[in-house]
Amino acid sequence: GLPGVLGGMMLEQWTARAEESLRNGWYWKYELVSVKVDSVTPSAGGSKATVECTLQETAQLYDGGQPDLNDSYKAKYQARYVMEWFPEDVCWKITSGVVLPNK
């Protein structure tokens, strides 16, 4: 789930989005088609890293548990994520991110 890959404000934002959509009876189902890591820049202390990657995903909106055939997409985009080491979980987690403008 979300706590396994997200941390900090990113986890709070996506948890709030998920809870709101469930309250309203709809949700998005995402599928990661491909991911290519373009660069990794570690911080001086080694507990953070900036990762730029190219992703391709598909998404389908579900309303009332049924697919909304008018609202789905397939997209390829570049993103920049800040990842932090969480020693208590012994893993890296995404703590912030932004979709980059098309080049």
Residue pairs with C-beta under 8 A, 6 or more apart in sequence:
2 11
2 14
2 15
2 18
3 11
4 91
4 93
5 93
5 94
6 14
6 93
6 94
6 95
7 84
7 86
7 93
7 94
7 95
8 84
8 93
8 95
8 96
9 95
9 96
10 93
10 94
10 95
10 96
10 97
11 93
18 27
21 27
21 28
25 63
25 64
26 61
26 62
26 63
26 64
26 68
27 61
27 62
28 59
28 60
28 61
28 62
29 59
29 60
29 62
30 57
30 58
30 59
31 57
31 58
31 59
32 55
32 56
32 57
33 56
33 57
33 58
33 74
34 55
34 56
35 53
35 54
35 55
35 56
36 53
36 54
36 55
37 51
37 52
37 53
38 52
38 53
38 54
38 78
39 50
39 51
39 52
40 49
40 50
40 51
41 49
41 50
41 51
42 48
42 49
43 49
43 50
46 85
47 84
47 85
48 82
48 83
48 84
48 85
49 82
49 83
49 92
50 80
50 81
50 82
50 83
51 80
51 81
51 82
51 83
52 78
52 79
52 80
52 81
52 100
53 78
53 79
53 81
54 76
54 77
54 78
55 76
55 77
55 78
55 79
56 74
56 75
56 76
57 74
57 75
58 72
58 73
58 74
58 75
59 72
59 73
59 75
60 67
60 68
60 71
60 72
61 67
61 68
61 71
61 72
62 68
77 99
77 100
77 102
78 99
78 100
78 102
78 103
79 97
79 98
79 99
79 100
80 97
80 98
80 100
81 94
81 96
81 97
82 94
82 95
82 96
82 97
83 92
83 93
83 94
83 95
84 92
84 93
84 95
85 91
85 92
86 92
86 93
